[in-house]
Structure formats: structure tokens, C-alpha cells
Amino acid sequence: MPMLEIRRHSKRDGEQAVHLSQAGVELARWAGTLMGPFEVVAASVAPRTRETAIAMGFAVTVEIPTLPNISEFMVESQQAARETGGPFTKLARLIERPGVVQDYSRALTAQWRHLMTTLGPGDAALVIGHGGHLECGLVALFPDEDHDSWGPMFDYMEGARIHYDSGAGHFHDVEIVRM
């Protein structure tokens, strides 16, 4: 079965920085030695995601377009801070309610499913994305998991590995990856 690895981009100097820091390049380089090969490598339009993939040693083959409701998603997703429970559980409550976070999360998972359609058994894809976004997509794919057991939101280069059943068109077997 094909596998999808999702990872948050590597380190940058401050939240406003567009590019990776030197420490980020080194972290991505190290992480890249622990994974792969990938038939598909996807990155968002943000330079730091592409830089992360390249520092890992992988050429970006797909650019993932920014979803149209990104601004509304950013505002609404801040509501998770007011919820109780672990971070993934807080997101799960937002995602189960109709609204922008639910729509955004489902659109993100549709992008991931689309990446998997060209893969055969044993193939793998890598998505380099952003903190807060990847977690929403993961919760949307696995709404019935014990989200509190997943721990904190993803730090730099953290993410998950999930397998894809091509015949049924769904993901299964999530493994959280920490650095």
C-alpha cells in the first residue's frame, strides 16, 4: 500500500521569516537521511517548504496551491486555544463543527488523496507543510482516534506517516513522527 509522510517545514529565524535558517537547513538535511525515497514530493507555495524538501535531498515535484479560505481558516482556528483538552483534541472539536476549519481541513485531505492516486503498492509521497494546517488535515482523516495520545502540535520537521488503501480510497494506520 502507498504511504504518505507529512512533515512540518524546518526552522526559520522568527515567525515572520520567509526562508529557513542555517539551523533549519541542517535539521532538514539530517531528517532527510532518515527517510525516502519518495515518488512524489509536494510543498506549499511558501519558500520555506520547498527549501525544506531540497535540504532534505528531495526535489519538489508538486506545488500545492494555497486554499482560497486560508485567511478565514487562520482566524477561526485560533478558537482552538479556548477549547479544553490536548491540542489535537481541541482541533477535533473545531473540525467536527460546520465552518471554515472543517471546510479547510477537508480540502487539505482532498489534496493529499489526489497525490496518492498515481502511486502504486510500496510507493511513498512526502508533503512538506505548515504547523496548524497539517494537524487539521490529520484530525480530519482520523476523527475517531485518541487525539490526546498524539501529544503536542508538530514542531519543526515533525509530522506523521499514514498508509493509503488505493482500492477503498482512504487513509489508515497513522503513526505520529517526532524529532
Secondary structure, 3 states (H helix, E strand, C coil): CCEEEEEECCCECCCCCCCECHHHHHHHHHHHCCCCCCCEEEEECCHHHHHHHHHHCCCCCEEECCCCCHHHHHHHHHHHHHCCCCHHHHHHHHHHCCCHHHHHHHHHHHHHHHHHCCCCCCCEEEEEECCCHHHHHHHHHCCCCCHHHHCCCCCCCCEEEEEEECCCCEEEEEEEECC
